[in-house]
Amino acid sequence: MGKKEKFDLSNSQKLLLLFQLLNRKKSDGNVCGSITIKQKIDTDKLEKSINKFIENNDSVRTRICFTLLGFKQYFAEYEPIKVEVIEVESEQDVKDIEDKINHEVFSMIEKTLYKIKIFKFKDGTGGFIGCMHHIICDAWTIGLTINEILSYYTESGIEYPRYSYAEYVKSEKQYLKSNRIKNDKKYWDNLVKNDLPPAAIVEGDLNIEDKARKCGNNIYCIEKSTINKINEYCNKIKISQCSFITGVYSLYIGKRANLNKFILDVILSNRSNYKEKNTIGLFAKTAGTVAKIENTSFEKYILEINKELSKTYKHYKYSTSKILKKVHKLEPKRKRLSKIWFSFQNAKADTKSINFPYTTRWTPLETTYLYDMLIELYDLNNDGSLNIIYYYLLSKYSKKRIDEIHNGICSIINQVIENNNINIEDIIIDENSLAMNS
């Protein structure tokens, strides 16, 4: 593909670019983490694997440019890169390098939108640290990146297809000309009409003025044995794990805020076909889903949540900015559907094809301008457990308050998996007892 062949930005890319240009000194758009290989590494071989990944995926080589028709993107021709190898003594050294890279703000116009470094411990083990701007990646992309680089490194023999992100951009343009957009517009117009449901909210315990909007993070893990019980229940009533977890959090929010109906912002990465599921790039976007808390059984309630999520997935292609414009018109002080964002990330490492032990780590965010709380759930290591990160405004929530919220979530989960027929009104939220499975 020629360097000068230019494409539109996807709707999600447009929003992220606008945010970054309005916050030029902020690194909130960075997605950073590290892979540690638990055996001696060959740094030359690892560098070649990284280069092969960059060569194979054009969106990694994305350049944003400004033309007379506005912002566009093109894919730079592949050129081999020299990856810096850093000698380290401890995991803390790796974390320090991650933090430094994660705080470096990308220059968005005509510049590389990724950074990568190899690290090596004194015993010969090591790995690499990667950072991409969110405009060229999402959580699913992280999983694809890990699998592809490590597969090349271990010489698994897997051939990874070359799918261009340009195809997704073109599909969005086709969508704008299709009849589907009319149906999607009608759905969202009905959802955000005059009786717009209130936003999901979880009360904090602090009220501190902080224009920098710094955020903290609490990380928990629900153990494999509990997740197995959840999956067993989900399979029995034919819903996804995502629907179950979304329903549990919605139930907590509704009971705590005394809301019978509200909107929760969910981050979707609905790659609709095989090609999209194997393409590096940004497919994720936010969309609202409605939760209704009624006096019924948990099973009926969770099936309704599953139905609402299915509607959200069905109509998710519609422009988020257009939805928010309508919301803002109805409620001028409301800049988003919800102050709480929920992200269920289903990307997993390919532990079958990669024949050596390794671990992954996300680099936590430190500031947020888009939400009061972001809840991310993932099993990137593919070990059957479920990791949960709460990002929260330090001006609104204390670490203790987040502990209480998570205890409450786990108390709901424990009651439901012990009694599948429990009624909503009989579920008791216990925020004080230490969560059994966190």
PyMOL commands that set and color helices and strands:
alter all, ss='L'
color gray80, all
select helices_A, chain A and resi 11-22+43-56+58-61+91-102+134-136+139-154+165-176+180-191+224-237+241-257+274-277+298-314+320-330+399-418+424-426
alter helices_A, ss='H'
color red, helices_A
select strands_A, chain A and resi 30-40+62-67+70-75+85-87+114-120+125-133+215-222+261-268+285-292+340-345+358-362+373-378+386-393
alter strands_A, ss='S'
color yellow, strands_A
deselect
rebuild
show_as cartoon
